[in-house]
């Protein structure tokens, strides 16, 4: 279109706003055309209505490794290795796909196993070797089973740890079963109330429940006195609210945000808010 205008229209005419409008619109829409195609494919092929599953681009995975290396004070190579470890866990993939294909599940799920930004959760568990991991909001249990697979590997290296998930839906967490269930449990009921009843020190806390800013902040306030000295907090909502950043500022913690870039999917991506201490 630009070449056509240059060839057939005088410079003065080409600079008129009404003439420049269409080429500019076509140029801007070119950034989204592929996404329209992804939407159509997803509409026909997927059964998912929420918590969409997708992989991350290779470059995005590199950036995730760099961000987590800062928060965990581990090397890029170590974190990147953990990310690849999760992506290449074929036994875990078979488990997730097999469970997703089982009839009668309460959640609509695609028979595939990709974790998106949850890969970062896995890498943090492998790097930190936490004794207690607490995630609010379980849904199907994709994050739960991934976290428990990390705890399983930690236990094989001599580091014991346990996962606790909270969810108000009594049918949540169907993916957390078989050998992975040995490393975790789900506390059903309101997350705030479950957090108040929790006894023990939390080494890794992941917010993924009610995504209102008020509820998210309430969770952080509830667990504030239960955090371990080196505890890390991850938010699955920091691309929407600033509550973890605010909480970090109020409590002398550092904060990073990692924006994810989905691979071959229409969803623009969420991200991970990372709150950590430098003097742990």
Backbone torsions as a table, in degrees:
resi	resn	phi	psi	omega
1	UNK	NA	-42.3	179.1
2	UNK	-62.1	-43.2	-179.9
3	UNK	-64.4	-37.3	178.9
4	UNK	-62.4	-45.8	-179.1
5	UNK	-64.7	-40.9	179.9
6	UNK	-64.3	-34.2	-174.8
7	UNK	-77.8	-37.5	-169.5
8	UNK	-110.9	-10.9	-177.4
9	UNK	-119.6	142.0	176.3
10	UNK	-65.3	158.6	-177.2
11	UNK	-57.9	-43.7	-178.7
12	UNK	-61.0	-38.0	179.5
13	UNK	-72.6	-39.5	-178.4
14	UNK	-61.9	-27.1	-177.5
15	UNK	-84.8	-5.2	178.4
16	UNK	-66.7	134.3	-179.2
17	UNK	-53.3	-40.4	-176.7
18	UNK	-67.8	-28.9	178.8
19	UNK	-79.3	-36.6	-178.5
20	UNK	-77.1	-16.8	-173.6
21	UNK	-58.4	-55.1	-174.2
22	UNK	-63.0	-47.7	178.3
23	UNK	-59.3	-37.8	-179.5
24	UNK	-67.7	-40.5	177.9
25	UNK	-64.3	-43.1	179.7
26	UNK	-63.8	-39.4	179.1
27	UNK	-65.2	-45.1	179.9
28	UNK	-64.4	-40.8	-177.8
29	UNK	-69.2	-20.0	-179.5
30	UNK	-62.5	-23.2	178.2
31	UNK	-73.1	-15.3	-175.1
32	UNK	-117.0	-8.2	-174.8
33	UNK	-58.1	-41.8	-179.9
34	UNK	-64.5	-33.9	-179.6
35	UNK	-66.2	-33.7	175.6
36	UNK	-60.6	-40.2	178.1
37	UNK	-65.4	-40.5	177.9
38	UNK	-63.9	-35.8	177.7
39	UNK	-62.7	-44.2	179.9
40	UNK	-63.1	-46.1	179.1
41	UNK	-60.7	-45.1	179.7
42	UNK	-62.0	-40.4	-179.1
43	UNK	-59.5	-36.3	-178.9
44	UNK	-86.2	-34.9	-169.7
45	UNK	-96.5	-29.1	-171.1
46	UNK	-95.5	151.6	173.5
47	UNK	-107.3	-1.2	-173.8
48	UNK	-77.0	139.2	176.8
49	UNK	-111.1	-18.2	179.9
50	UNK	-159.3	173.2	-177.9
51	UNK	45.5	56.5	-174.5
52	UNK	-62.7	146.3	-179.3
53	UNK	-108.4	139.2	-179.0
54	UNK	-167.1	162.4	174.2
55	UNK	-90.5	172.4	175.0
56	UNK	-105.2	155.9	176.1
57	UNK	-67.1	157.1	-179.2
58	UNK	-60.3	-40.6	179.5
59	UNK	-65.6	-38.8	179.7
60	UNK	-64.2	-36.4	178.1
61	UNK	-66.8	-36.9	175.6
62	UNK	-61.9	-45.1	179.9
63	UNK	-65.6	-35.3	176.9
64	UNK	-62.8	-42.6	179.0
65	UNK	-62.1	-40.7	178.7
66	UNK	-65.1	-43.8	-179.4
67	UNK	-62.1	-44.6	-177.9
68	UNK	-71.6	-28.3	177.8
69	UNK	-64.6	-32.0	177.1
70	UNK	-70.4	-46.7	-175.7
71	UNK	-69.1	-34.8	-176.7
72	UNK	-97.5	-8.7	-177.4
73	UNK	59.9	37.7	173.7
74	UNK	-111.6	167.3	-179.7
75	UNK	-75.7	157.0	175.9
76	UNK	-57.0	-43.8	-177.1
77	UNK	-61.8	-39.8	179.8
78	UNK	-65.3	-47.3	-179.6
79	UNK	-65.3	-44.2	179.3
80	UNK	-61.1	-37.0	177.2
81	UNK	-62.8	-39.4	177.4
82	UNK	-66.1	-39.2	178.6
83	UNK	-61.9	-43.5	179.5
84	UNK	-69.9	-32.8	177.4
85	UNK	-58.7	-45.1	178.9
86	UNK	-67.5	-40.6	-178.8
87	UNK	-66.9	-25.1	-176.6
88	UNK	-106.4	16.9	177.7
89	UNK	-84.5	88.5	-173.4
90	UNK	-71.0	-28.4	175.9
91	UNK	-65.5	-42.6	176.6
92	UNK	-64.7	-40.2	178.2
93	UNK	-61.2	-44.8	178.8
94	UNK	-61.4	-40.1	179.8
95	UNK	-61.8	-49.7	-177.8
96	UNK	-63.1	-44.4	-178.5
97	UNK	-65.4	-43.0	179.7
98	UNK	-62.2	-43.4	179.5
99	UNK	-68.3	-35.8	179.9
100	UNK	-66.9	-27.2	-179.3
101	UNK	-84.5	-10.6	-178.5
102	UNK	-66.4	134.3	179.9
103	UNK	-71.1	154.3	173.8
104	UNK	84.2	12.4	178.9
105	UNK	-73.7	147.4	-177.5
106	UNK	-74.3	-19.0	-176.3
107	UNK	-113.4	141.4	174.1
108	UNK	-78.7	119.5	-176.5
109	UNK	-135.8	146.9	175.2
110	UNK	-87.5	143.4	179.2
111	UNK	-77.2	68.9	178.5
112	UNK	-148.1	163.0	-178.0
113	UNK	-135.3	92.6	172.5
114	UNK	-134.6	146.5	-167.1
115	UNK	-112.9	-10.1	-179.4
116	UNK	55.3	-137.2	-176.9
117	UNK	-66.8	-15.5	177.2
118	UNK	-61.0	-21.0	175.2
119	UNK	-54.8	-34.7	178.0
120	UNK	-64.5	-37.0	177.8
121	UNK	-59.7	-46.0	-179.0
122	UNK	-58.6	-48.0	-177.1
123	UNK	-62.2	-36.4	178.9
124	UNK	-65.2	-41.7	178.6
125	UNK	-63.9	-42.3	-179.2
126	UNK	-67.9	-34.6	-178.6
127	UNK	-77.3	-39.6	-174.5
128	UNK	-82.7	-29.6	-172.4
129	UNK	55.5	53.0	-175.6
130	UNK	-71.6	151.5	175.3
131	UNK	-87.1	-28.1	180.0
132	UNK	-137.9	121.6	176.8
133	UNK	-115.5	127.9	-178.0
134	UNK	-126.3	122.7	178.8
135	UNK	-119.5	127.4	175.1
136	UNK	-98.0	127.9	-177.5
137	UNK	92.1	101.6	-172.7
138	UNK	-103.1	-38.3	-176.7
139	UNK	54.2	-129.7	-178.4
140	UNK	-66.2	-27.2	-178.2
141	UNK	102.2	18.7	-179.9
142	UNK	-65.5	-44.8	176.4
143	UNK	-67.0	-37.5	-178.7
144	UNK	-61.6	-48.1	-177.4
145	UNK	-70.3	-31.9	177.0
146	UNK	-67.9	-43.8	178.7
147	UNK	-63.5	-40.1	179.3
148	UNK	-69.4	-29.5	175.3
149	UNK	-67.2	-33.9	175.5
150	UNK	-67.8	-42.0	177.9
151	UNK	-64.8	-34.4	177.4
152	UNK	-61.7	-46.4	179.6
153	UNK	-65.4	-38.3	177.0
154	UNK	-60.4	-41.5	-178.4
155	UNK	-64.5	-33.7	177.4
156	UNK	-67.3	-20.1	177.8
157	UNK	-98.4	4.2	176.2
158	UNK	96.4	12.0	-179.7
159	UNK	-115.1	112.2	-179.6
160	UNK	-84.3	144.0	177.5
161	UNK	-161.2	160.8	-178.3
162	UNK	-138.6	145.0	179.1
163	UNK	-102.4	137.6	173.1
164	UNK	-127.8	122.3	176.9
165	UNK	-112.8	146.9	177.2
166	UNK	-120.7	142.3	176.9
167	UNK	-160.0	141.7	-179.3
168	UNK	-80.2	-17.1	-179.6
169	UNK	-89.3	119.4	-178.1
170	UNK	-67.1	-11.3	179.2
171	UNK	-101.0	3.5	-177.6
172	UNK	-71.4	150.6	170.9
173	UNK	88.4	28.0	-176.3
174	UNK	-67.8	-20.4	179.0
175	UNK	-73.8	-20.8	-179.2
176	UNK	-84.4	88.5	-178.6
177	UNK	-151.7	-176.5	-178.7
178	UNK	57.5	-139.7	-172.6
179	UNK	-66.7	-24.2	-178.7
180	UNK	-71.5	-25.4	-179.3
181	UNK	-66.5	-21.4	179.0
182	UNK	-64.4	-18.9	-175.2
183	UNK	-107.7	6.7	-179.5
184	UNK	-164.0	169.3	178.1
185	UNK	-149.8	161.6	-179.4
186	UNK	-114.6	130.1	178.3
187	UNK	-100.2	108.6	-175.0
188	UNK	-86.3	140.9	-178.5
189	UNK	130.4	-178.8	178.7
190	UNK	-59.9	132.2	-174.6
191	UNK	-61.8	-41.4	-179.9
192	UNK	-59.7	-45.1	179.4
193	UNK	-65.3	-39.2	178.0
194	UNK	-64.8	-37.8	178.4
195	UNK	-66.5	-38.8	178.6
196	UNK	-64.1	-35.3	-177.9
197	UNK	-82.0	-14.5	-175.6
198	UNK	-66.9	129.9	178.9
199	UNK	-112.7	124.6	179.8
200	UNK	134.6	175.6	-179.0
201	UNK	-96.5	133.8	-179.8
202	UNK	-98.8	122.7	179.7
203	UNK	-95.1	-31.3	177.0
204	UNK	-139.6	123.5	179.3
205	UNK	-119.3	132.5	-179.1
206	UNK	-124.8	117.6	175.7
207	UNK	-89.2	120.3	176.6
208	UNK	-151.3	33.8	-177.6
209	UNK	-105.2	-131.6	177.2
210	UNK	-56.1	120.1	-172.4
211	UNK	-92.1	17.8	172.0
212	UNK	-73.3	146.7	-177.9
213	UNK	-60.1	-39.5	-177.8
214	UNK	-64.4	-45.3	-177.9
215	UNK	-68.6	-41.5	178.6
216	UNK	-57.7	-47.8	-179.0
217	UNK	-64.2	-36.2	178.5
218	UNK	-62.7	-38.0	177.3
219	UNK	-61.7	-45.2	-179.3
220	UNK	-62.9	-40.8	178.6
221	UNK	-64.7	-36.0	-178.8
222	UNK	-67.4	-38.0	-176.2
223	UNK	-94.0	-1.2	-174.5
224	UNK	-53.4	-45.1	-177.7
225	UNK	-81.5	-1.3	-177.7
226	UNK	-108.6	2.2	-177.2
227	UNK	-78.3	139.8	175.0
228	UNK	-71.9	169.4	-175.0
229	UNK	-62.0	-34.7	-178.9
230	UNK	-108.4	19.4	-173.3
231	UNK	-60.7	144.2	174.2
232	UNK	-115.3	139.7	175.8
233	UNK	-114.7	131.3	176.2
234	UNK	-117.1	137.1	176.3
235	UNK	-116.5	133.2	175.0
236	UNK	-91.5	13.4	-173.8
237	UNK	-128.9	9.3	-173.9
238	UNK	-74.9	-10.2	172.5
239	UNK	-80.7	-4.4	-179.0
240	UNK	-115.7	-44.9	-177.9
241	UNK	-123.0	164.7	178.5
242	UNK	-104.4	17.1	-171.2
243	UNK	-62.7	-38.2	-179.9
244	UNK	-72.3	-34.9	176.2
245	UNK	-63.8	-42.7	178.6
246	UNK	-64.6	-46.2	179.0
247	UNK	-59.9	-40.4	179.8
248	UNK	-63.3	-43.0	179.7
249	UNK	-63.7	-41.4	-178.5
250	UNK	-68.8	-24.3	-173.9
251	UNK	-114.9	19.0	175.3
252	UNK	66.0	31.6	-179.9
253	UNK	-106.0	163.1	174.4
254	UNK	-94.0	156.8	-177.6
255	UNK	-138.7	137.2	172.8
256	UNK	-131.4	154.0	173.1
257	UNK	-127.6	128.8	176.2
258	UNK	-109.8	116.2	176.2
259	UNK	-89.4	126.8	-178.5
260	UNK	-85.7	153.9	176.9
261	UNK	-125.3	101.0	-179.5
262	UNK	-63.7	147.4	178.7
263	UNK	-99.8	124.1	176.5
264	UNK	55.5	47.7	177.8
265	UNK	-147.7	149.5	-177.8
266	UNK	-74.5	-25.2	-175.7
267	UNK	-63.0	131.8	-176.8
268	UNK	-71.2	-14.2	176.9
269	UNK	103.5	149.7	174.5
270	UNK	-104.4	-128.4	178.9
271	UNK	177.4	-178.7	177.9
272	UNK	-125.8	121.6	168.5
273	UNK	-86.5	133.6	-174.8
274	UNK	-125.0	117.2	177.9
275	UNK	-113.5	127.3	-174.9
276	UNK	-150.7	164.7	178.3
277	UNK	-107.3	141.5	178.6
278	UNK	-90.4	-19.9	-179.6
279	UNK	-112.1	57.7	-178.7
280	UNK	-96.4	NA	NA
